[in-house]
């Protein structure tokens, strides 16, 4: 089956580039587990195992990768398929090969690393060291620290804009602010004040807007052009974590204590609130599937929200208490830190379903509808099947050519569910004159090879009168 997106070519390119270069680089900014937890005390981890089964077809955990002590923030470079995990407990960053799901090296950094941001263009990784008030800069080519940037108190969350090569760091203390770093020379160029303990942060590369979860103050928006706060979006509860889909221009904020706030980033307004459950933590967005993944650090699961309907469509059970989330949209894999078991959970979701189109006769064929006397109808069926893994929609069809008016096709549209039985278009010809009548049929559908075209023929014949023979009775 073909597993390509059922989108126009232009939209596919836009989707891929936006997802590839941006959406995953909104690493999860995480709170300091050594300070009071925003949702109250952390749960008892003595017996975290739960025998819960995922529903059939849901994304599932395909691997568990052992990393350093108390993994916290996580970031992804989709261009190299490398995953970077901040290990708060032993002051290191684990580097995971996304192809093999194995740790290929461990990089020493500063004290209590938390948030991680990745610039795929420069292949640089930025790590917030909360207890040493610094940012470690890792060269992704050789996995070594090439710079240490001194910043203000308690750096927490990190987000990167690859287009401008700017790095944004939240500072989770009473004098809360955001540091702005240039990746050109790894220096702080300014700070943005007026926050009250910011935690999560994300960048919309397309609009150059930065979204900051500022707890009870909701979500504040920074204009990346002049580094000023341009608006505050009230959320129904304190905001702690941020995820962004640059394709749909939606921002997702995990808010206390059971909700995810959905924000329209074009108008910077609250669209709706999705009820998930107790203690939503890290947020990761897959722009390829328009799914949002939210970790639950007290109930041992990960929620999947559908970005179109804004509803929870899957609950993925895990072992442990998931925390940070990052997504690789090119592989459709989700990476979730599991601090109390010092591992990373790898979740895989299927690529978007794609319908497939097949017909008898095949597309490109000539369909001979039949021979019939002038003015009389003749019909033939075009059988259509779905050959992909999603519903096939025949959206319209049209006729053209010298005798198109003498042909008719019905119904106007049809749908075939994945695995469903074939359906037919009925082609009718009423020849208006003697001889060969021709037309072209174009069938538009939502499969990857649309449209399908056919040549239609039918032949008009003379009306034949048979004499009535009467026989005289003797």
N, C-alpha and C positions, 0 to 999 in steps of 0.2 A: 504494500500500500504506500501511496505517496504521503509524506508527512510535511507538506509545505503549508504555509498559512493561507487560509481562504480569504485573501485580501487582494486588492489591486496591486500591481507591481509597485506603483509609486508609494502606496501606504506601507507596503512591506518594507521597502528600503528605509522609509522614515522610522518605522517601528524598530527595525534592527539596529540602526545607527544610534537612535536615542537610547535604546536599552543597553546596547553594547558599551557605549561610552559613558553612560551616566547612571542609570537607575540603581545600579548595584553599588554605586560608590557612595551611597547614603548609609554609611555604616551606622550601627546602632550605638548611640551614646548612652552610657549606662551609669546608674547611680553608684555611689560609693557604698559598698556593702559593709564598710566599717562604721559608717555613720547611720543614724536612725533611718530605717527603711521607709519609703514614702507610703507604703501600704500597711504599715504597722510592723510588728516583729516578723522575722523570717520563720518559715514553718519548721517543724521538727523533721529532720531528714533520717531518723534512725531506721525507718522502714518505708522507703519510697516506692517500692515495687507495686505495680497495679496490673492486674490481669484483665486489661481492656483490649478489645479487638477493634480494628478499624473496619469501616464498611468496605464492601467490595468496590474496587475502582478508585478509592481514595488514594491520595499520595501516601507513601509509606516510608518508614525508615529503612534504608538499604545498607547502611554501614554505621558503625560507631568507631570514631578515631580517638585513641588515647592521646592527650596533649599534656601540657604542664598543669600546675596546681591552680585550681579555681579559675578556669577560663571565664572571661567576661565579655568584652567586645569582640566583634568579628567583622572582617571586611573581605571583599572578593575583587580580584583582578580578572575580568572575563577574557581579556586578551591573552593572558598567559595561563589561565585556569589554575591560578594559585589562590589559596585561602589563607588569611592571616588571622591568628587568634591571640588575643592579649591574655596572658596568664597572670592574673592578679596575685596569686599566691607565691610565685617564685620569680617574678620580675623578668619574664621572658615573653617572646612571641614565637609561637609554633607556626611553621610554614607547611601547609598541606598541599600535596599534588592532587588536584581535583580529578585526574584521570584514574589514579590508583587508590585514592583515599588513604594515603599514608603520609606521615610527617617526614619531610625530607631534610629539615634542619630546624634548629632552635636558636633564636637570636636573643642574647641578653640585652635588656633595655633598662629604663629607670625604675623607680619604686612604684609599685602598685599600678601597672598599666591597665587602662580601661578601654576608652574609645579608640577605634582604628579607622583611618580614612585612606583610600587608595586612589592614586592618580594613574590610570592605565596608559595615558599618553606619555608620561615621563617615567613610568614604572617605579614610582616612589611610594613608600608606605609611611604614614604619619601616625605615631602612637602617643596617646596622652598618658603621661606618667603622673598620676594624681598626687602621690606623696612626695615626689621630688620636684613638682612644679615645672615640668619640662615636657618637651615634645621630642621624641626620638624619630629621626628620619632614616628609613631603611632603603637601601638600593636594592630593588627587586631582582636585579641581574645576578648579584652575587650574595644577596642576603646578609649584608653587613650594615652597621650603623655608620652613616657618613656625616651626620650632624646631630647636635643636641641643641634645641632652641629653648632658652629660658623664657618662661611665660609667667603669668600671675598665679595666684593660689588655686589649687585643686582643679587643674584641667580635667575635663570629664569626657565630653562628647566631641567627635571630630567629623567634619564633612568636607568634601573636596569638590571644587568646580574645575574639571579638566580643561575647559575652554579658556578660563582666565588664569589658571594655575594659582588659584587662591585657596587657602586652607582656613577653615573656620573652626574655632575651638571654644566650647562652653566652659565656664568656670563655676562650679557648683558650690558657691559659698555665699555668705550674707551680702557681699558686695558684688553680686553676680554681674558678669559681663562676658563679652565674646571677643576673643583675640582674632585678628585677621593677619594671616601669614602669607607672604609671597613665596611661592615655590621656586622662584628664579634664584634667590640667594638664601632662602631659608631664614628669613628675618621677620619679626613682627612689624607690620607697617602701621597698624592702628588698633585701637580697641573700641568696641561699641558698648556703651554703658546702659543703665536703666533696666537691669534685669534683677530678679529676686531669687536666684538660685536655679539658673537654666541647666537643663540636663540634655535631652535629646536634641539633635540638630540634623537638618538635611538641606540639600541644595537642588533647586530646579535649574539645571544647566541652560535650558531653553530661554527662560525668562531672567536669569541671573538674580533670582530671589532666594533668600536663605530663610528657612523656617526653624524657629527655636521654640522648644517646649519649655515654658517658663513656669511650670507648676501651677499655682493658683491664679496666675495671670494669663493663663491660656497659651495661645501660640502667637509669638511676635514675628513680624516679617521684616527682614533687613533687605534694603536695596543694595545689591552688590556693586552698583556703579559708584555710589558715594558713601556706602557703609553707614547708613542711617536707618533707624527703625521707622518704617512708614505706616504701619498699622498693627493693631492687636486684634486677634480673633478670639472671641470668648468661646470656651468649650464647656461642656456640661460636666465639670469635674476638673481637678488639677491635671495638667498635661505633663507627661514624663518622657515619651519616646516618639520618634518621628519616622515615617516612611513616605516616599514620594514616587508617583508614577508620572514621568514627564510626558508620556504619550497622551494620557487622558487628562493631564493637568489636575490631578487629585493629590491631596496631602492627607495622610492618615496619622492621627495622633492618638496613642494609647493614653487613656485618661482614667483617673481613679473613679470608681474602683472596679467597674465592670464593663467599660465602654471603649469603643474606638470612634473618635470624631472624624467625620469625612468633610474635608474642606475643598472648595473650588478655588484653585490658585489663580484663575483668571480674574475673579472678582474678590478673592480673599474673604469669602463668606462661608459659614457653616452650612453644609448641604443636608446632612443627616447624622444620626448617631446610631451605631451598630452595637447592640448588646451582645457581649461575648461571654463573660463570666468573671469570676474573681481574679484580681491581680494580673491584668494584661501587662506584659513586659515588652521585650524587643519587637520591632515591626520591620518586616522585609517585604518588598514588592517585586513581583515578577511581571514586568510590562509585556512580556511575550504572551502570557495567558491572562493578564489582567486579574491576577489573584494576589491577595494580601495575606501574609502569614504573620500571626501574632502568637508569641510565646506566652504560656501560662505557667508562672513559676511556683504555683501552689497546688495545682490540680494535675500536673503531669500530662499536659497535652499541648498541642499546637493547633490553633484555629486557622482555617482557611476561609477567607472572605472573598466572595465574587464581587469584583469591582463594578460590574454592570448593574447588578440587583442590590448591592450593598446588604447582602445577607450572608450568614455563616453557612457554607455549603459542605464543609467537612470538618471533622474533629480528629486529629491525628494523635493517637495515644503514644506516649514515650515512657521510657524508664528514667526517672529522675525528675528534676525540676528545671525546665528549659528557661533560658534567659535572653541572651543576645541572638539576633537573627540577621543573616545576610543571604542574598540570592544571586545565583549566576543565571541570567536569562538565556544564555546561549546553550546551556546544558540542562536547563529546567531543574536545577538542584538547589536545595535550600540547606543552609548550614546553621545549626542551632547549638549554642554553647550550653553545657550542662555542668555548672560550677561544682556541685557537690560530688560529682563522680569524675571530675577532671577529664572530660571527653567532649567531643563534638559529634552531634547527631547529624547524619546526612540523609535528607529527605528528598525523594525524587517524585516529581509529578509528570504525568504524560504530557507530551506536546499537545497543542490545540488540535482537536479533531478536524480532519479534512475529508470532505466528501470526494468521491470519485465517480466519473461518468462513463458509462459504456452503453452501447446500443446495438440492436440487431434490426436491420443491417448496421454496420459500423459507420461512424462519422466519416464523411468524405465519399460515401457510396452513392450510387444512383438507385433510387427507389422507383421501380416500375409499378405504378398504382393499378394499371390494367387497361384492357381494351373494352370500350363500351360505345353504344350508339350515341351520336351527337345529342346533347341535351339530357342524357340520362346519367345518374351518379354511379361511381365506382369507388370503393374504399380499400385502404390498406393500413395496417398497424405498424408503428415504429415502437419497438419494445425498448424501454430504458431501464437500466439497473444502476444501483449504487454500489461502487466498488472500493470506497475508502473506509473511513471509520467515523463518519458523521452523517447527519441527514443531508441528502442531496435535494436541492431546490431548483426546479426548472422554473425560472422566473418569468420568461416570456419567449415568444417566437415570432418570426416575421417571414413573409414571402416576398420574393422579387423575381424579375425576369419577364420574358415576353408574354407569357400566358398566366401570370400570377393570379389574376382575377378569377380564373377557372378552378383554382385550388382553394381548399379550406383545411385548417388544422385545429383540432380541439383535443383536450380542454386548453384554456388559455395558460394555465400553469399547473404544476403538480409537485408533490414532495414525496420522497422515499426515505424512510428512516434507515439508519444504519442497520444492516441485516434484514431489511424488509424486502418483500417480494417486488419483482419488477412491475412497472406500470407502463401504459402505452399512450402514445399520441395517435389519434386517428386522422389519417390523411384522406381527404375526399376530393375527387376530381369530377367535374361536370364539363366535358369538352364542348367548346362552343363552335367547333368546326371540324372538318375531316382532317385526319392525319395526326402527326406527333404534336403533343402539347407539352411544354416544358416550363419549369419554374425552379427557383432556388429556395431552399428552406434553411433558415438560421435559427438554431435553438440556443438560447442563453440560459446558463446555469451557474451555480456557485462553486463548481469544481475548478481545479487548476487549469483545465484545457478549454475553458469556455472561449468562444461559442463553438458549437458543433454545427457543421454545414452539410447539406445533402442536395443532390440534384433530383428533382421530381419529374417523372414522365408519365403521361397517359396518352392513349391513342383514340381519336374519335373515328367511329365507323358509320357507314351508311345504314339507314333503316331498311330492313329487308321485309317485303310483304309476301307472304305465302298465299297463293290462290286457294279459295275454298272449293274443294271438289265435292260436287253433289252427285250422288248416285241415285238414279230413279229406281224406286221399288218396283218389282215386277207386279 
